[in-house]
Structures are given as structure tokens and as C-alpha cells.
Amino acid sequence: MFATPLSSVRLLAAVWRRTVLSSAVVVAGAWTPAAVAAQGTAQPAEKAAVMAVVQKLFDGMRAGDSSMVRSVFAPNVRMITVAPRQGVMTASVTNGADNFAKAVGTPHAEVWDERIANEKVEIDGALASVWVDYAFFRGTTFSHCGVDHFLLTKDSAGTWTILELADTRRNSGCEQWTKK
């Protein structure tokens, strides 16, 4: 179990307050069913805007462009990886994307190609969640697969930014990516 930093709790509470107070419809001091239902209904254009941020991350990885990669992350992004270590599923947590962006931008022989499928996007006001299956290839060589989960927030200018990226990594159950 992870302890959530107080600053993250405050940020999410502020986003929730801003979302609820600015976009909910209140009639005579009460929530209407239509207002509550509308909160969880995202327009296709908004979902496309969220997925464009995710795609920009993967495009930056393929290009080896650390600036492009860094641009999609909030300054205080939290990155979580759950992977087997010595036979035990272990979570590692990193605050900030600087090391990741530096690794992407450091010259490497093969293209880092993360391919995604089965995108699920949920949006409520200024908060979005994206869940995707992925496979990571170094050039044409398969490395691993898993699930990516993105938590994004939208600022007052309407720009979506990745606040948190969590992924699982495994080498089994990846047949959809490796079969010819």
C-alpha cells in the first residue's frame, strides 16, 4: 500500500472542487440527475484531446525527443511501475519525469516503440483517466507488455497534462503482440 503525499491529495481535492463547482447544474440547492449524469459524459472531441497527449508521449519516445516527452507531463508527475523482481511483483514510484525524459533523449541504436490497443478513456470535468494495453519494442524486437494507466488534469487554458503514469510489465500473456 502506498501513502499518498498530502500535496497530491490537495491537488486532487482542488481539481474536484473546481470541476464540481464550475460545471455542475444545481436546481434549488439540489443536484439534478441530469447534472450528475452529464458530469461523467465526455464528448468525443474531449476524448480525442486526451488521447492526443498520450500519443504525443509515444511519438516523442519513437523520435527520441526528450523535450516532446517532457512536455506532456506535469512538473510533479508521479510514475509508478509494477513489475516482477526476484519472483515478486514490486512497485517502484518516482516523482518527476526528468530521468525518463533524459533516457528517451539519450541516443540509442533502436527506436523505442510503445504500441497501444484497447484504449479506455473516462473524463469527468478536468480529470481524465486512460487505461490501455501496450507492448514495448526496441526496434522490431519485443521487450515486454502490460497495461498503462494515465491520470490527466486539464488546466484553465484547456490543456491536458499527465499527472500520473502507472504501468505493469510482464513477458507472459503477450501473445496478441508477438504472434505473426
Secondary structure, DSSP 4 states (H G I P E B T S, - for coil): -PPPPHHHHHHHHHHHHHHHHHH--EETTEE-HHHHHHHT---HHHHHHHHHHHHHHHHHHHHT-HHHHHHTEEEEEEEEEEEEETTEEEEEEEE-SHHHHHHHHS--SS-EEEEEEEEEEEEETTEEEEEEEEEEEETTEEEEEEEEEEEEEE-TTS-EEEEEEEEE-BSSS-HHHH--
